[in-house]
Structure formats: structure tokens, C-alpha cells
Amino acid sequence: MVQENKVITKDVILDNGLTVKRDGSVLKNKEKMFKLKDGDCINSNGDMVTTSAEEREIKSNASPEKDKSQ
């Protein structure tokens, strides 16, 4: 895991309370939600950007109940 071009050596707590573990696991309230894959990025708000060419989209992992049809 890399943050600002540096390998992280401890868990990172995002602005929205999500925790990113050194192994790429993302937790909410100490429960694993998903694991980042090679090339995935997550910003401080918990929005995940998949960077593969065919799946380039922004997902709001911080608010899974958010209505995406708006």
C-alpha cells in the first residue's frame, strides 16, 4: 500500500472513518468491506477509483446506500 508515493507502515483512517489496512483491506466499524486490488485507489473520502481501462469508474464506498440514478 502506498500513500503519497510512500509505502504505508500502519493503518490509515480516512476522513469518513474507514480504515485502510496495510494489506489493502478496507474496514468500516472494524468489519471488512472489501480489499483493494493492484492499481485501485481510494481517496480520503472513501471514494474508490478502479484504474483498469475497462472498469474506469468512481464508486462511493463510503455511502453504499447512495442512489446512483441521480
C-alpha positions as CSV (number, residue, x, y, z in Angstrom):
1,M,0.0,0.0,0.0
2,V,1.2,3.4,-0.9
3,Q,0.2,6.9,0.3
4,E,1.7,10.0,-1.3
5,N,4.3,7.8,-3.0
6,K,5.4,6.3,0.3
7,V,4.7,2.7,1.5
8,I,2.4,2.9,4.5
9,T,3.7,1.2,7.6
10,K,0.5,1.4,9.7
11,D,-3.3,1.6,9.2
12,V,-4.7,4.7,7.7
13,I,-8.0,6.2,8.9
14,L,-9.8,8.1,6.2
15,D,-11.8,11.3,6.8
16,N,-15.1,9.4,6.7
17,G,-13.9,6.9,9.3
18,L,-13.0,4.0,7.0
19,T,-9.7,2.2,7.9
20,V,-7.3,1.1,5.2
21,K,-5.1,-1.7,6.4
22,R,-1.5,-2.3,5.2
23,D,-2.7,-5.4,3.2
24,G,-5.3,-3.3,1.3
25,S,-8.3,-4.4,3.4
26,V,-10.9,-1.6,3.9
27,L,-12.9,-1.7,7.1
28,K,-15.9,0.1,8.4
29,N,-16.7,-0.2,12.1
30,K,-14.0,-2.9,12.3
31,E,-15.7,-5.1,9.8
32,K,-14.1,-5.8,6.4
33,M,-15.9,-4.3,3.5
34,F,-13.6,-5.2,0.6
35,K,-9.9,-5.4,-0.3
36,L,-8.2,-3.1,-2.7
37,K,-6.7,-4.8,-5.8
38,D,-3.4,-3.9,-7.5
39,G,-4.0,-0.5,-9.2
40,D,-7.0,0.5,-7.1
41,C,-7.0,3.9,-5.4
42,I,-9.2,5.2,-2.6
43,N,-9.3,8.9,-1.6
44,S,-9.7,10.4,1.8
45,N,-13.5,10.5,1.5
46,G,-13.6,6.7,0.8
47,D,-14.4,7.1,-2.9
48,M,-12.7,4.2,-4.8
49,V,-11.4,4.6,-8.3
50,T,-10.7,1.4,-10.2
51,T,-8.0,2.2,-12.7
52,S,-8.3,-0.7,-15.1
53,A,-9.1,0.6,-18.6
54,E,-12.4,-1.3,-19.0
55,E,-13.7,-0.5,-15.5
56,R,-12.8,3.2,-15.0
57,E,-15.5,4.4,-12.7
58,I,-15.9,6.1,-9.4
59,K,-17.7,4.2,-6.7
60,S,-18.6,5.7,-3.4
61,N,-17.7,3.1,-0.9
62,A,-18.3,5.4,2.0
63,S,-22.1,5.6,1.2
64,P,-23.2,2.3,-0.3
65,E,-26.8,3.3,0.2
66,K,-26.4,6.3,-2.1
67,D,-28.8,6.3,-5.0
68,K,-26.6,6.2,-8.2
69,S,-29.6,7.1,-10.5
70,Q,-29.5,10.8,-9.6
